[in-house]
Amino acid sequence: MEFEVKDMSCGHCVMSVTKAVKSVDSQAKVDVDLATKKVSVETEKNRKAIVDALAEAGYPVTA
């Protein structure tokens, strides 16, 4: 699944987004592209769980 997270602006943001996803599924494969503000996640968890974790970490999903 893919998400757009417009509030990412630095390497720390990338780490925080990755950590938020891993808090839901420690085995998830997370790929963050800071330039395009896209986050790709391979997980068995549902989309809402990931979206909620990102929002809780301060990175609301915009698409």
C-alpha positions in Angstrom: 0.0 0.0 0.0 1.1 3.5 -0.6 0.6 6.7 1.3 1.4 10.4 0.7 2.7 12.1 3.8 3.3 15.8 3.0 4.7 16.7 6.5 7.9 14.8 5.9 10.9 17.1 5.4 14.1 15.5 6.7 15.9 12.3 7.6 14.4 12.4 11.1 10.9 12.4 9.6 11.8 9.3 7.6 13.0 7.5 10.7 9.8 8.6 12.6 7.5 7.4 9.8 9.3 4.1 9.6 9.2 3.6 13.4 5.4 4.4 13.4 4.8 1.7 10.7 7.0 -0.8 12.5 5.1 -0.2 15.8 2.0 -1.7 14.0 4.0 -4.5 12.2 7.6 -5.0 13.1 8.0 -7.2 10.0 6.6 -4.6 7.6 8.8 -3.6 4.6 8.8 0.2 4.6 10.2 2.4 1.8 10.1 6.1 2.2 10.8 8.5 -0.6 11.4 11.9 0.9 11.6 13.7 -2.4 8.1 12.7 -3.5 6.7 12.4 0.1 5.6 8.8 -0.6 5.6 5.9 1.8 5.2 2.4 0.5 4.4 -0.4 3.0 4.3 -4.1 2.5 2.3 -5.5 5.5 -0.5 -7.9 6.4 -2.0 -5.3 8.7 -4.9 -3.2 7.5 -4.6 0.3 6.0 -6.4 2.0 8.8 -3.9 0.7 11.4 -1.0 2.2 9.5 -2.8 5.5 8.8 -3.7 5.8 12.5 -0.1 5.0 13.6 1.3 7.6 11.2 -1.2 10.3 12.4 -0.4 9.5 16.0 3.3 10.0 15.3 2.5 13.4 13.8 2.5 12.5 10.1 -1.1 12.5 8.8 -1.7 10.8 5.5 -2.9 13.1 2.8 -3.6 10.5 0.1 
